[in-house]
Amino acid sequence: MLRELELLERSEIVESYEVLDYKEGSDFYFLKVKAKLIDGSALYVREFVSSEEYNYSFQWQEGGKLRIRWDNAPHHRELSTFPHHKHVGGEKNVVPSDEITLEEVLVAIANHIQNP
């Protein structure tokens, strides 16, 4: 089982999850997951991992509205952490963010849920 799916299985804040897409090759994998969280919000995970690349998007939303999306799409060159950034509360509110993993995202969301 992929490490990411193990993280979702073990997480205290994940109620359930669904693998929407998965592709694997000799040196890469692509994973797309929707996780339902214990507070009714959802986390959408998209990762492409290879020996050459790590592309990610972790979108946390509630009621169809964006709470936070961490990603490394190569835009927002003006940010000191380019290409890593996050959208907070909406698409247009873009702030610097370091490279992040699913494990770190789950911890950040757990902190928000447990300490609103």
N, C-alpha and C positions, 0 to 999 in steps of 0.2 A: 504494500500500500504506500502511496506517495506520502511523504512527510507532511505536506499541506493537509491532506485528508485526515491524517492522524491528529494534527493540531485541532482541526474542527471537531473531531470525535471527542477529544479530551477537554475541550474548552467548556468552562462553566457557563459561558454566555450564549453558546450555540444550542438552540433548541432542536434544529434539524437542518439538513442541507441537501442540495440536489446538484449532481454533476451535470452541467448543461452541455459541455463539450470536453473531449479529451483526445489528444493526438500525441503519439510518441514515435520517435525515430531512434536511430542508433546513438545520436548525440544531442537530442532535444526532447522537450515535451511542452505541450500547450494545454493549459487547464482553465476551464471556465466553470465557476460554481456560484450558486445562489444559496446563502445561508440565512435562515430565519433565526433571529436572536430573541432572547428571553423577554426583552422589553417590547416586542412587537415590531422592531425595526428589522432591516435586512442589510446584509453585506454581500456585495457582488465582487467576486474575485476573478481576475484575469491575469494569468502569468504565462509568459513564454520564457523558457529557460533552456539555454544551450551552453556549450563551452565558450562561445563567443559573445553571447547576449543575455541580458536579463531585462525583460520588459514587463512592467506590471501596472495594474490599476486595481485599487481596492476602494470600492465605492460604498459608503455607509449612508443609507437613506431611511427615512421614516415617512410613511404616508405618501410616497412618491416624491418627497422633497429631499434634496441633497443635504446631508449634514456635513460630511467630509469625504473628499475623494483624494487619495494619495496616488500619484502616477509619475511616470517619467517619459511621457510623450515629449518629443523634442521641440517644444515651443516655449515661450516665456524666457527667451534668452537673456532678458534683463535681470533675472533673478540670480543671486550669488550661488545658489545650489543647482543651477541648470545642469541637467534636464529635470532633476527631481523637484517636485513642488506639490502643493495640495490646494484644493478648492474647498473653502470653508463657508458653508451656508448658502452657496450658490456658485454658478459657473464663473462669474466675474470677479469674485473675491479670491484671488490667487496669491499665495504666500510661499516663501521658501520652505523647503522640507528636505531633510537628508534622505538618502536611499533608505528604504524601509522594507521589512519582510512581513509576511502574513502573521507570524508570531508577534511581532511588535505592534501590528495593527490591532490584533485581538486584545493585547494588554491595554492599549490606548482606549479602545472602545469600552473595555471592562471598567477602566477608571472613570470614564464618563457616565456609564450606567450606574455604577456603585456610588459615585459622588457627583450627583447632578448639579 
